[in-house]
Amino acid sequence: MTSPQNKTDAEELPTHSTTNISQATYPLPQPLVERLEVAMRSETTLIDSLSDALSYLVSNAVEAMDAMYFATPANIRKHPAFQHRLCLRITANPTEQTLSITDMGAGMTRTDLINSLGIGRAGLISSTAKNIKSAVLDDSSTSPDDDDDEDHSDESSVATDTEENDQDEKEEAKSDSDVTSPMEEEPTEAASATTLDCRSKSLGGFYAAFCSLGTGVRVCTKAKFDDYYVFEVGMDRAPEQEGYWDSLKKFNLVRPFEEGASPTAENGFNQFQHVRGESGTCVTIRLNKNAVENGYLDEDKLKPVLLKIVETTQYTVAFSSDENAQEIIDASAKEVEAIATLHDQEDTELTFLEAGAEQLEIRSTNDRYSSGSQSSVKERSKYIPLRLSLGERKMLRLVEAAMYCCDYTSEVDRCFSSGARRTHAQLKGVTSVLRGLVTACDYEAAQKLMEAENYSDYESFFRQMFEIARRHKIMNPEKMRTEYGKLIYLLQDAVSPTVMPHLGFSVKGPIESVYKFLEERGGLGLLSDELIETATIEILALGRPRSVIDTEIRKKERAVILLKRKYQTSRLSQDDIHLCLYSICDNNSFLNSNRVPIDKIIDFLKSNFSPNKIEEGYSLSIVSGEAGSRLSHSHERQFYYALQSLTLWRDIIDDMFRLWAMAEEDLLSESVTYSLQDTGQGMQRVQQSPRAYRAMQEVLNRVRNSVGHWVGSSVVHMGDHNVPNALSFIDKYTQVPRILGPIISCLENLERICKDDEGILSMINNGFGGVEKLRKDILYDFFRSAFDGSGSDLWYDAGSCVDGRLTSAWNWCSQLQEKPFYPIFKLTGFTGFDGDFK
C-alpha cells in the first residue's frame, strides 16, 4: 500500500484487525487534475507563497477548533480535561520530509471530504446553474454514501474549498477573469506558476496550498456524528516513482476500522499527530523540495509563524519535540473518562426528568399575556416555515437584490393596446429575472441559457430560490415589504396559462414547513411530546425577578436536550431537531411581537371601561354623522363592538401563517386567474381567493361563537375593489401590530417620561390632569373614533363590515397629529405607524 519512502506515513495509519473496512477510489475533476500537474511540474512554483499556504492551513484548523469549542456545552468546556483540545499540534519529520497539522476541532464527515476536498475549486467552476445549489448551499450538500445512511454533522474542518474560508472568493461572481472555465483554453505552465497561490480561485485554497508545499497530502479526520476517515492524494507513490502523476488524478477514501469506533490510544492512535476522541483533523503534507529548502521542517523557523497566527486566539501551539508531548497524548484518554462521567450524571438527571416531565413545564402564572396559540403545536407546524440555513440566506440575498432593482410591476401592470402585448411584456420581464439569477451564480451557464432558452432545465434551481424568499417573508412579515409584492406578482404571471407554456415549467414550489421536514424523516412524534411547549416557549422578562427567569431558561434548555436525545435517529439528527425547535420558537416570537399588543389593548379596554357602567365624561356611545362617525352605537354596544373587533384581529394574527399559506395558494393558482382593473386606487390585480376566503370565514365563525352576540356586519371583502386579492388581504392584517404597537408604547411609557423629566410631569399635570387621566383620554378617543365606521365615503367600503373595522383604525391613525395628545406620542418615541420598509 505504501512505498519504502513513506514508512512514517504508513505508521500514521494503525493497522486494525477488523472485517468491516471501507475503501474507495474516486477520480478528481479533470480541470483540477490539469492544474495540479502544471503546478507540481514547475520547479519554481509559488516559492513566495509558502508562508501564505501554511497560514491558510493553520487558520482553517483554528476555525475548526472554534466550531468545536462553541458547539460544546459550557459545563464540558470549563472542565480541566477539555483544555488539551485547545492546543494545535505540529509534527515535523525531517527523515520522511512530512509536516502534520493536527487539531481537535469539529472534524469532517465523509460527505464533507467528497464534496469539499474531492471536487476542489475546479469542480465548482465547471458546474452549471442546475448544480449551483450544491456549490453555494455548501452546508446542505449531500452525496451518496455507501457506508452511512445519513450524515449528522454539517461542520467543516480544515482546508475546505468553499468561499466561506476564503475572503478573496467573495468577489468571484464579479471576477470572471480570475475564474478559469473548462471551456476555455488550458493555461500554460508558465502562466500557472505565476498566478496560482494559496488564495487561487482556479484551484481553491486547499489544493493551492498543497501545490505550494507538497507532493502528496493525507487528511485524517473524524466528525462528532460520523466515523474516522482517511483522504489521500498522491501519497501512495513518491514523485520519482513511476505512476506518481496518475496518482494525482484520483483520491482514496478509507474508513480504517468498523463503524462507530473512535480513534483512541488503545486501538493504535498513540502518536502525537494522531486524531483521538470524538472529533478532529490531521493534515499531513509530504513537503516538496522548495518547502524543505525554505525551512518548513525546522521547528525554530515554524514557531514564530505559527505563534503569530494564533496570537489573537485562545489556542496554543505544541510541537512533537516538546517536553510535555506525552502529557498531551495522555490527556485524550483522561478527557474520555471525564466526559463520560459528566454524561452519566446528565443521563441520570434526564432520566429523572423524563419520569416526571411535568416538572419541566413552565407555568408563568404571573404573566398577564401569553404568546401561546390556540392551536396545537402539531397543527401549527404544518404552516410554520423552516428556519433558513446559512447557505439559504446567501440565496435569499440574491433574490432580494434582484427584486429590489426590478421594476416588473411598473412595466406590466398598466394599460396595453392588446393582451398579446402585455403577455410579451410579462414574458420579457419574467425571463429577464430568471436569466439574471443564473448569471449571478454561473456566468457560463447563463450564456448557454441565453442561447438555448431551456429554462425548464433549471426548474429545481428556480423553485428553490423563490421558495427561500417566500419562506423568509412568511417568517418575517416586516421584511421585504416592497420586494415581496413584486416577487409574488412575478410568480403569479409566471404560472399563468399565457406565460407558463413558454417557460416550460412552473416556478411554484411547496413551502418547506416544520411538519413536512419531520414527516420526511419519521419524526412527527416530536410534535406531540408534552415537552414541546416548554422547549419552544419564548421567555419574556415582564418585570419578573431574575431568579424566576433563570429557572425557566434552565427548564427550557433541559427540555430541548431531552427531546433531542429522545427523538434522534439515523434519519433525524440532533441538529435537525434543534432546527425544528428553533423554527417553532420563531413562530412563538412572531406571536409575542404581533399578538401581545392586541392582548394588551384588550386588557386596557376591560380595565378602564365597563359595558354596564358609564363613567362621567367617558361614554363610548357614538352617533352617525357626528365627528366623522358612520355608526350609531350605545356605550354598551360600542364596548362590545370594539372588543369583538380586537378579538377578531387577535385570532387572525394567531392564524396568520395558515392564512398566508392559503393566500399564496390562491395567488399562485394556475386555474383561478386575475383581471387587471382600475379600482379607484390605481391598476389592481383583482382575483378571487376561495382558499383564503374560506379560512377567513372559519376564523370569523370561531370568534362569533366565542363572543356570543355579534355586533355589526360580518361581510368579508376579498376579490373586489376594496380588497383586490389575497396579497392585499394579508397586507391589511399585518398592519394591525404596527397600529397598536405605538399606542401601547405610548401608554406604557407615560410614567417613565414623567420620572425622567420634571418639566414633562408638570406639563401633563397642568395640561391633561395627570398621567392616569391622560392615559384614559387616549384610550377613550381610540375606542370611540377608531371603531366608528369612518374612513370612506361609501357605506359599503367602510362601516361595520370585517374589513371596515380596520379601515376605521387606519383613519384614526391618519388623524393622530390633530389630536391634543399628539405631542405626548412624540415624547414617548413615536415615529409613525408604517414601520421600516428596509
C-alpha positions in Angstrom: 0.0 0.0 0.0 2.9 2.4 0.7 6.3 2.8 -0.6 9.6 2.5 1.4 10.0 6.2 1.2 6.7 6.6 3.2 7.4 4.4 6.1 6.4 7.0 8.7 3.3 7.9 6.8 2.3 4.2 6.9 2.8 4.2 10.6 0.4 7.1 11.0 -2.4 4.7 9.9 -2.5 2.0 12.6 -3.4 -1.5 11.4 -6.7 -2.9 12.8 -7.9 -6.5 12.7 -11.4 -5.8 11.6 -13.6 -7.3 8.9 -15.7 -4.1 8.2 -13.2 -1.8 6.4 -14.4 0.6 3.7 -12.1 1.8 0.9 -12.9 3.6 -2.3 -11.1 5.5 -5.0 -12.7 8.4 -6.8 -11.5 10.5 -9.8 -10.7 14.1 -9.3 -12.3 16.6 -11.8 -10.2 17.0 -14.9 -9.8 20.8 -14.6 -8.3 20.3 -11.2 -6.1 17.4 -12.3 -4.6 19.6 -15.1 -3.8 22.4 -12.7 -2.3 20.1 -10.2 0.0 18.6 -12.8 1.1 22.1 -14.1 1.8 23.3 -10.5 3.6 20.1 -9.5 5.9 20.0 -12.6 7.1 23.6 -12.2 10.3 23.7 -10.1 9.8 27.4 -9.3 6.1 27.3 -8.4 5.0 29.6 -5.6 8.1 30.0 -3.6 6.9 33.3 -2.4 3.6 31.9 -1.2 4.8 29.2 1.1 4.1 31.1 4.3 0.7 32.1 3.0 0.0 28.4 2.3 0.9 27.4 5.8 -1.1 30.2 7.3 -4.1 29.1 5.3 -4.0 25.6 6.6 -3.3 26.7 10.2 -6.1 29.3 10.1 -8.6 26.7 8.9 -7.5 24.5 11.8 -8.3 27.3 14.1 -11.7 27.8 12.5 -12.4 24.1 13.0 -11.4 24.4 16.7 -13.7 27.4 17.0 -16.6 25.4 15.6 -15.9 22.6 18.1 -15.5 25.0 21.0 -18.7 26.9 20.6 -20.7 23.7 19.8 -19.5 22.2 23.1 -21.7 22.6 26.2 -20.4 25.1 28.7 -20.1 22.6 31.5 -17.7 20.5 29.4 -15.7 23.5 28.1 -14.9 24.5 31.6 -13.7 21.0 32.6 -9.9 20.8 33.0 -9.8 17.6 30.9 -11.2 19.5 27.9 -8.3 22.0 27.8 -6.0 19.8 25.7 -8.4 20.3 22.8 -7.4 23.9 22.7 -3.9 23.0 21.6 -2.8 22.9 17.9 -0.3 20.1 17.4 2.6 20.3 14.9 4.7 17.4 13.9 7.8 17.9 11.6 9.5 14.7 10.4 12.8 15.6 8.7 13.5 11.9 7.9 10.3 11.4 5.9 10.0 15.1 5.0 6.4 15.4 6.2 4.7 18.1 8.1 1.5 17.3 10.1 -1.0 19.9 11.5 -3.5 18.3 13.9 -6.4 20.0 15.6 -9.1 18.5 17.8 -11.7 20.7 16.1 -15.1 19.9 14.5 -13.7 17.4 12.0 -15.2 16.5 8.7 -17.8 13.9 7.6 -17.4 11.6 4.7 -19.7 13.9 2.7 -17.6 16.9 3.6 -14.5 15.1 2.3 -16.1 14.2 -1.0 -17.9 17.5 -1.6 -15.2 19.8 -0.4 -11.8 18.2 -0.9 -12.9 15.7 -3.5 -14.1 18.2 -6.1 -11.8 21.1 -5.5 -12.5 24.6 -6.7 -12.1 23.5 -10.3 -15.1 21.3 -9.8 -17.1 24.2 -8.6 -16.3 26.4 -11.5 -17.3 23.8 -14.1 -20.7 23.4 -12.5 -23.9 24.6 -14.3 -26.7 26.6 -12.7 -28.5 23.3 -12.2 -25.8 22.3 -9.7 -25.2 25.8 -8.3 -27.3 24.9 -5.4 -24.8 22.4 -4.0 -22.0 24.9 -4.7 -23.5 27.7 -2.8 -25.6 25.9 -0.2 -22.5 24.0 0.9 -23.9 23.4 4.4 -26.8 21.4 2.9 -24.8 19.4 0.3 -25.2 15.7 0.2 -23.5 12.8 -1.5 -24.3 9.1 -1.9 -22.6 7.3 0.9 -22.3 3.5 0.8 -21.3 3.4 4.5 -23.6 5.8 6.1 -27.4 6.3 5.9 -27.1 9.9 6.9 -24.6 12.5 8.0 -25.2 14.1 11.3 -22.7 17.0 11.0 -22.6 20.0 8.8 -19.4 21.3 10.4 -16.4 21.5 8.1 -12.9 21.2 9.4 -9.6 22.4 8.0 -8.9 23.5 4.5 -12.3 23.3 2.8 -12.6 24.8 -0.7 -15.8 26.8 -0.2 -16.0 30.5 -0.3 -16.6 30.8 3.4 -13.0 30.1 4.2 -11.5 32.4 1.5 -12.1 36.1 1.7 -10.9 36.6 -1.8 -13.6 34.4 -3.2 -16.3 36.8 -2.0 -16.0 38.6 -5.3 -15.9 35.5 -7.5 -19.2 36.4 -9.2 -17.7 39.7 -10.3 -14.2 38.4 -11.2 -14.7 36.4 -14.4 -11.0 37.0 -15.4 -9.9 35.2 -12.2 -12.0 32.1 -12.8 -10.8 29.6 -15.4 -13.6 27.7 -17.1 -13.2 24.2 -18.5 -14.5 25.6 -21.8 -11.6 28.0 -22.1 -8.1 27.3 -23.4 -5.8 25.4 -20.9 -3.3 27.6 -19.1 0.3 27.3 -19.9 2.9 26.1 -17.4 4.5 29.5 -17.0 1.2 31.2 -16.5 0.1 28.8 -13.8 3.4 29.2 -12.0 2.9 33.0 -11.7 -0.8 33.2 -11.0 -1.6 30.4 -8.6 -1.3 31.0 -4.9 -3.0 29.8 -1.8 -5.9 32.0 -2.5 -6.2 30.9 -6.1 -9.8 31.0 -7.5 -9.0 28.3 -10.1 -7.7 25.7 -7.6 -9.2 26.6 -4.2 -7.3 27.3 -1.1 -6.6 23.7 0.0 -5.2 22.5 -3.3 -3.3 25.7 -4.0 -1.7 25.4 -0.5 -1.0 21.7 -1.2 0.7 22.6 -4.5 2.8 25.2 -2.8 4.1 23.0 0.0 4.0 19.4 -1.0 3.9 16.4 -3.4 1.3 14.4 -1.5 -1.4 15.1 1.1 -3.3 13.0 3.6 -6.3 14.2 5.7 -7.3 12.0 8.6 -10.5 13.3 10.2 -13.4 12.4 12.4 -16.6 14.4 12.9 -18.7 14.0 16.1 -21.5 12.2 14.3 -19.5 10.3 11.8 -16.7 7.7 11.5 -13.0 8.2 11.2 -11.9 8.6 7.5 -8.6 9.0 5.7 -8.4 11.1 2.5 -5.3 10.8 0.3 -4.0 12.4 -2.9 -0.5 11.4 -4.3 0.6 9.6 -1.1 1.0 6.1 -2.4 4.0 7.0 -4.6 6.9 9.4 -4.4 7.4 11.9 -7.3 10.3 10.0 -8.7 8.4 6.7 -8.9 6.5 5.5 -11.9 2.8 6.2 -11.8 3.0 9.2 -9.5 1.3 11.6 -11.9 -1.5 9.1 -12.3 -2.0 9.1 -8.5 -2.8 12.9 -8.8 -5.8 12.1 -10.9 -7.7 10.4 -8.1 -8.2 10.4 -4.3 -8.5 7.5 -2.0 -11.1 7.5 0.8 -10.6 4.9 3.6 -12.5 4.0 6.7 -9.8 2.1 8.6 -12.0 0.3 11.1 -15.6 -0.6 11.8 -18.5 1.8 12.1 -18.9 3.5 15.4 -15.3 3.0 16.6 -13.4 6.1 17.6 -9.6 6.6 17.3 -8.1 6.0 20.7 -4.6 5.2 22.1 -5.9 1.7 22.8 -6.5 0.9 19.2 -3.3 2.2 17.9 -3.7 6.0 17.8 -1.0 6.8 20.3 1.3 9.2 18.3 1.4 12.9 18.9 -0.1 13.8 15.5 -2.9 11.3 15.7 -6.6 12.3 16.0 -8.2 10.9 19.1 -11.6 11.3 20.6 -14.9 12.3 19.1 -13.6 14.8 16.6 -10.5 16.3 15.0 -8.4 16.5 11.8 -4.8 15.9 10.9 -3.4 17.2 7.6 -0.1 15.6 6.7 1.7 17.1 3.7 4.8 15.4 2.2 6.9 18.5 1.5 8.4 19.3 -1.8 12.0 20.4 -2.4 11.2 24.2 -2.2 9.4 23.8 1.1 12.2 21.8 2.6 14.9 24.2 1.5 12.9 27.1 3.0 13.0 25.5 6.4 9.5 24.1 6.8 10.9 21.2 8.7 12.7 23.4 11.1 10.7 24.0 14.3 12.7 27.1 15.1 11.5 28.7 11.9 8.0 27.4 12.2 7.3 28.6 15.7 7.3 32.3 15.0 5.0 31.9 12.0 2.5 29.7 13.9 2.5 31.8 17.1 1.7 34.9 15.0 -1.3 33.2 13.5 -2.8 32.1 16.8 -1.7 35.0 18.9 -5.2 36.6 18.7 -7.0 33.4 19.6 -7.4 31.4 22.8 -5.4 28.5 21.4 -1.8 27.3 21.9 0.7 25.6 19.7 2.7 22.5 20.7 5.4 20.5 18.8 6.0 16.8 19.0 9.5 17.5 20.3 8.2 19.5 23.3 8.8 18.1 26.8 5.0 17.9 27.5 4.2 16.0 24.3 3.4 12.8 26.2 1.1 14.6 28.6 -0.9 15.9 25.6 -1.2 12.4 24.2 -2.4 11.0 27.6 -4.9 13.9 28.0 -7.1 12.4 25.4 -7.8 9.3 27.5 -8.4 11.5 30.6 -10.9 13.6 28.6 -12.9 10.5 27.6 -13.1 9.4 31.2 -14.1 12.8 32.5 -16.7 13.5 29.8 -18.2 10.0 30.3 -18.6 10.8 34.0 -20.4 14.1 33.1 -22.6 12.4 30.6 -23.6 9.7 33.2 -24.6 12.5 35.6 -26.6 14.2 32.9 -28.3 11.0 31.8 -29.3 10.3 35.4 -30.8 13.8 35.7 -32.6 13.5 32.3 -34.0 10.1 33.2 -35.4 11.6 36.4 -36.8 14.5 34.5 -38.3 12.2 31.9 -40.0 10.2 34.6 -41.7 13.4 35.8 -41.7 15.6 32.7 -44.3 17.9 34.3 -41.5 19.3 36.4 -40.2 21.0 33.3 -43.4 22.7 32.4 -43.1 26.4 32.6 -46.1 27.8 34.4 -46.0 31.6 34.1 -48.9 32.2 36.4 -48.0 35.8 36.9 -47.9 36.6 33.2 -50.9 38.6 32.1 -50.2 37.9 28.4 -49.4 34.6 26.8 -47.8 34.1 23.4 -49.3 30.6 23.1 -51.5 29.9 20.2 -55.0 28.3 20.5 -53.9 25.6 18.0 -51.7 22.7 19.0 -48.1 22.7 18.0 -48.6 19.8 15.7 -51.3 21.6 13.8 -49.4 24.9 13.7 -46.3 23.2 12.5 -48.0 22.4 9.2 -47.7 26.1 8.4 -44.6 27.1 10.3 -41.8 27.6 7.8 -38.4 26.0 8.5 -35.7 28.5 9.5 -33.3 29.3 6.8 -29.8 27.8 6.8 -26.7 29.9 6.2 -26.4 28.8 2.6 -30.1 29.6 2.0 -29.6 33.1 3.4 -26.9 33.6 0.7 -29.5 32.8 -2.0 -32.1 35.0 -0.2 -29.8 38.0 -0.6 -29.6 37.3 -4.3 -33.4 37.2 -4.7 -33.9 40.3 -2.6 -31.3 42.2 -4.7 -33.0 41.0 -7.9 -36.4 42.2 -6.7 -35.0 45.5 -5.3 -33.7 46.6 -8.7 -36.6 45.1 -10.7 -39.4 47.3 -11.9 -41.5 44.4 -13.1 -44.9 45.5 -11.8 -44.4 49.1 -13.2 -43.8 47.7 -16.6 -46.6 45.1 -16.6 -49.5 46.5 -14.6 -50.5 49.2 -16.9 -52.8 49.7 -19.9 -51.8 47.9 -23.1 -53.3 48.1 -26.5 -53.8 44.4 -26.6 -53.5 41.3 -24.4 -50.7 40.0 -26.6 -48.5 43.0 -25.9 -49.0 42.6 -22.2 -48.1 38.9 -22.4 -45.0 39.8 -24.3 -44.0 42.3 -21.6 -44.7 39.7 -18.9 -42.6 37.0 -20.6 -39.8 39.5 -21.2 -39.8 40.6 -17.5 -40.0 37.0 -16.1 -37.2 35.6 -18.3 -35.0 38.6 -17.5 -35.2 37.9 -13.8 -34.6 34.2 -14.4 -31.6 34.8 -16.5 -30.3 37.3 -14.0 -30.4 34.8 -11.2 -28.5 32.2 -13.2 -25.9 34.8 -14.4 -25.2 35.8 -10.8 -24.5 32.2 -9.9 -22.8 30.8 -13.0 -21.9 33.1 -16.0 -21.2 30.3 -18.4 -24.4 28.5 -17.7 -26.2 31.8 -18.3 -24.6 32.1 -21.7 -25.9 28.7 -22.6 -29.3 29.6 -21.2 -29.4 32.7 -23.4 -28.6 30.6 -26.5 -30.9 27.6 -25.8 -33.6 29.3 -23.6 -34.0 26.0 -21.9 -35.5 27.4 -18.6 -37.0 24.1 -17.7 -33.6 22.5 -17.2 -33.2 24.8 -14.2 -36.6 24.2 -12.7 -35.4 22.9 -9.3 -32.9 25.8 -9.0 -35.6 28.5 -9.7 -38.1 26.8 -7.4 -35.8 26.6 -4.5 -34.6 30.3 -5.0 -38.2 31.6 -4.9 -39.3 29.2 -2.1 -36.5 30.5 0.1 -37.6 34.1 -0.4 -41.3 33.3 0.2 -40.4 31.3 3.3 -38.3 34.2 4.7 -41.2 36.6 4.1 -43.8 34.5 5.9 -41.5 34.1 8.9 -40.7 37.8 8.9 -43.7 39.9 7.7 -41.9 43.1 8.4 -39.2 42.2 5.9 -39.2 42.6 2.1 -42.2 44.9 2.2 -41.7 46.1 -1.4 -39.7 43.2 -2.8 -42.3 40.5 -1.8 -45.1 42.2 -3.7 -43.1 42.3 -6.9 -41.9 38.8 -6.4 -45.4 37.3 -5.8 -46.8 39.2 -8.8 -43.9 38.0 -11.0 -44.6 34.4 -9.9 -48.3 34.9 -10.4 -47.6 35.8 -14.0 -45.0 33.0 -14.4 -47.6 30.3 -13.5 -50.4 31.9 -15.6 -51.8 30.0 -18.6 -50.4 32.6 -21.0 -46.8 32.6 -19.7 -46.1 29.2 -18.2 -46.3 27.3 -21.6 -43.4 29.5 -22.9 -41.3 28.7 -19.9 -42.0 25.0 -19.9 -42.2 24.6 -16.2 -43.9 26.0 -13.0 -41.8 28.2 -10.7 -44.2 27.4 -7.8 -42.9 25.0 -5.2 -44.2 24.0 -1.8 -43.0 25.9 1.3 -40.6 23.8 3.5 -42.5 23.5 6.8 -41.6 22.0 10.1 -44.2 19.4 9.8 -43.1 18.4 6.3 -39.5 18.3 7.3 -40.2 16.0 10.3 -42.6 13.8 8.3 -40.0 13.1 5.7 -37.6 11.9 8.5 -40.1 10.0 10.6 -40.0 12.5 13.5 -43.6 13.6 13.8 -43.7 12.2 17.4 -41.7 15.2 18.5 -44.6 17.5 17.8 -46.9 15.5 20.1 -44.5 15.3 23.0 -45.6 17.0 26.2 -42.3 18.9 26.5 -42.6 20.6 23.1 -44.4 23.6 24.6 -41.7 24.1 27.2 -38.8 23.6 24.7 -40.2 26.2 22.3 -41.7 28.9 24.6 -40.3 32.4 24.3 -39.3 33.5 27.8 -40.1 37.2 28.5 -39.0 39.3 31.4 -42.3 41.2 32.0 -40.9 42.7 35.2 -40.4 39.3 36.9 -37.4 38.5 39.2 -34.2 37.3 37.5 -34.3 34.1 39.6 -37.7 33.2 38.1 -36.4 33.9 34.5 -33.3 31.8 35.1 -35.3 28.9 36.3 -37.5 29.0 33.2 -34.4 29.2 31.0 -32.9 26.1 32.6 -36.2 24.2 32.3 -36.3 25.1 28.6 -32.7 24.1 28.0 -33.3 20.7 29.7 -36.4 20.1 27.7 -34.5 20.7 24.5 -31.8 18.3 25.5 -34.3 15.6 26.4 -36.2 16.0 23.1 -33.1 15.9 21.1 -31.9 12.7 22.7 -35.3 11.1 22.7 -36.1 11.6 19.0 -32.7 11.4 17.4 -32.5 8.7 14.7 -30.3 7.8 11.8 -32.6 9.9 9.6 -33.2 12.8 12.1 -30.1 14.2 13.7 -30.0 16.3 16.9 -29.1 19.3 14.7 -32.3 18.7 12.7 -34.4 18.5 15.8 -32.8 21.8 17.1 -33.6 23.4 13.8 -37.2 22.5 14.0 -37.4 23.7 17.7 -35.9 27.0 16.7 -38.4 27.3 13.9 -41.3 26.8 16.3 -39.6 29.3 18.6 -39.6 31.8 15.7 -43.4 31.3 15.4 -43.8 32.0 19.1 -41.7 35.1 18.8 -43.9 36.2 16.0 -47.0 35.8 18.2 -45.3 37.7 21.0 -44.4 40.7 18.8 -47.8 40.7 17.0 -50.5 39.2 19.3 -49.3 40.6 22.6 -50.1 44.3 21.6 -53.7 43.2 20.8 -53.9 41.4 24.1 -52.7 44.5 25.9 -55.1 46.8 24.2 -58.0 44.4 25.1 -56.8 44.5 28.7 -56.8 48.3 28.6 -60.4 48.3 27.3 -61.6 45.9 30.0 -59.7 47.6 32.9 -60.7 51.1 32.0 -64.3 50.7 30.8 -67.3 48.6 31.7 -70.2 47.8 29.4 -72.7 48.1 32.3 -71.3 51.2 33.9 -70.8 54.6 32.3 -68.2 56.9 33.9 -69.0 60.5 33.6 -67.3 62.0 30.6 -66.2 58.7 29.3 -69.3 57.3 27.5 -68.2 55.3 24.4 -71.5 56.0 22.6 -71.3 57.3 19.0 -73.8 58.9 16.7 -73.7 58.6 12.9 -72.8 62.0 11.3 -71.0 63.4 14.4 -67.2 63.7 14.4 -67.0 61.7 11.2 -68.7 58.6 12.6 -70.7 56.4 10.3 -72.2 54.2 13.0 -74.7 54.8 15.9 -73.9 52.7 19.0 -74.8 53.0 22.6 -72.0 52.8 25.2 -72.6 49.0 25.8 -72.9 48.2 22.1 -69.7 50.2 21.2 -67.8 48.5 24.0 -68.6 45.0 22.6 -68.1 46.2 19.0 -64.5 47.3 19.9 -63.9 44.2 21.9 -65.1 41.9 19.1 -63.1 43.7 16.5 -59.9 43.4 18.6 -60.6 39.7 19.3 -61.1 39.0 15.6 -57.7 40.7 14.9 -56.0 38.7 17.6 -57.4 35.4 16.1 -56.4 36.4 12.6 -52.8 37.1 13.8 -52.8 33.9 15.7 -53.7 32.0 12.5 -51.6 34.2 10.2 -49.2 31.5 8.9 -52.1 29.3 7.8 -53.9 32.3 6.2 -50.7 33.2 4.4 -50.3 29.7 3.1 -53.9 29.8 1.8 -53.3 33.3 0.3 -50.2 32.1 -1.6 -52.2 29.1 -2.9 -54.8 31.5 -4.3 -52.3 34.0 -5.7 -50.3 31.3 -7.5 -53.3 29.4 -8.6 -52.9 28.1 -12.2 -56.7 27.8 -12.6 -58.1 31.0 -11.0 -56.6 33.9 -12.8 -56.8 37.6 -12.2 -58.1 40.6 -14.1 -56.3 44.0 -14.2 -58.8 46.7 -13.2 -58.8 50.3 -12.1 -60.3 50.1 -8.6 -60.1 53.8 -7.9 -56.7 53.1 -6.2 -54.8 52.6 -9.4 -54.5 49.5 -11.5 -55.0 46.4 -9.3 -55.0 42.7 -9.9 -58.5 41.6 -8.9 -58.6 37.9 -8.2 -61.0 35.6 -6.4 -59.3 33.9 -3.4 -61.5 30.9 -2.4 -59.0 29.2 0.0 -58.1 32.4 1.9 -61.8 33.4 2.0 -62.8 30.0 3.4 -60.0 30.2 6.0 -61.1 33.7 7.0 -64.7 32.5 7.4 -63.5 29.8 9.7 -61.7 32.3 11.9 -64.7 34.7 11.8 -67.2 31.9 12.8 -64.9 30.8 15.7 -64.8 34.4 17.0 -68.5 34.8 16.7 -69.1 31.6 18.6 -66.7 32.7 21.4 -68.1 36.2 21.9 -71.8 35.3 21.7 -73.9 38.1 20.1 -72.1 39.7 17.1 -72.3 43.4 16.7 -72.2 44.8 13.2 -71.8 43.2 9.7 -69.9 40.0 9.1 -69.2 40.7 5.4 -65.6 39.8 4.4 -64.3 41.7 1.3 -62.0 39.7 -0.9 -61.6 39.8 -4.6 -63.4 43.1 -5.1 -62.3 46.8 -5.4 -61.8 47.1 -1.6 -59.5 44.0 -1.2 -58.5 43.1 -4.7 -56.7 39.8 -3.9 -55.2 37.7 -1.2 -52.0 39.7 -1.1 -53.9 42.9 -0.2 -55.8 40.9 2.5 -52.6 39.6 4.1 -51.0 43.1 3.9 -54.1 44.6 5.7 -53.8 42.5 8.7 -50.1 42.6 9.1 -50.6 46.3 9.7 -52.5 45.6 13.0 -49.4 45.3 15.2 -48.0 48.5 13.6 -51.1 50.3 14.5 -51.5 49.1 18.1 -47.7 48.9 18.9 -47.1 52.6 19.1 -50.3 53.2 21.1 -49.2 50.6 23.7 -45.7 52.0 23.7 -47.1 55.5 24.5 -49.4 54.3 27.2 -46.7 52.2 28.9 -44.1 54.9 28.8 -46.0 57.8 30.3 -44.7 57.1 33.8 -41.1 56.8 32.5 -41.0 60.2 30.7 -42.6 61.9 33.8 -40.0 60.3 36.0 -37.1 61.3 33.7 -38.2 64.9 33.2 -40.0 67.1 35.8 -41.0 69.6 33.1 -42.9 66.9 31.3 -44.6 65.8 34.5 -45.6 69.4 35.1 -47.0 69.7 31.6 -49.0 66.6 31.9 -50.4 67.5 35.3 -51.4 71.0 34.2 -52.5 70.3 30.6 -54.1 66.8 30.9 -54.9 66.4 34.6 -52.3 63.8 35.4 -50.9 60.6 33.9 -53.9 58.4 34.7 -56.4 60.9 33.2 -54.2 61.3 30.1 -54.0 57.6 29.6 -57.7 57.2 29.8 -58.3 60.1 27.5 -56.1 58.5 24.8 -58.0 55.2 25.2 -61.4 56.9 25.2 -60.6 58.7 21.9 -59.2 55.5 20.4 -62.1 53.2 21.3 -64.6 55.7 20.0 -63.0 57.2 16.9 -61.1 54.1 15.7 -64.2 52.0 15.7 -66.8 54.4 14.3 -67.1 53.1 10.7 -65.2 56.1 9.2 -62.5 56.0 6.5 -64.6 56.0 3.3 -67.2 58.0 1.6 -69.3 54.8 0.9 -71.1 52.7 3.4 -70.1 49.5 1.5 -66.4 50.4 1.7 -66.3 51.1 5.4 -69.0 50.8 8.1 -69.1 47.8 10.4 -68.0 45.1 8.0 -65.0 43.0 8.9 -62.6 45.0 6.7 -64.3 48.3 7.5 -63.2 48.0 11.2 -59.6 48.1 10.2 -60.3 50.9 7.7 -61.6 53.0 10.6 -58.5 52.3 12.7 -56.3 53.4 9.8 -58.4 56.6 9.6 -57.8 57.3 13.3 -54.0 56.9 12.7 -54.1 59.4 9.9 -55.7 62.0 12.2 -53.4 61.5 15.1 -51.4 64.7 14.5 -54.6 66.6 15.0 -55.2 65.1 18.5 -54.3 67.2 21.6 -52.2 64.3 22.9 -50.1 64.0 19.8 -47.0 65.7 21.5 -47.2 63.0 24.2 -46.8 60.4 21.5 -43.7 62.1 20.1 -42.2 62.4 23.6 -42.6 58.6 24.1 -40.6 57.9 20.9 -43.4 57.7 18.3 -42.1 57.9 14.7 -45.1 56.6 12.7 -47.4 53.6 12.1 -45.8 52.5 8.8 -42.8 50.7 10.3 -39.5 50.2 8.5 -39.5 49.5 4.7 -35.9 48.4 4.6 
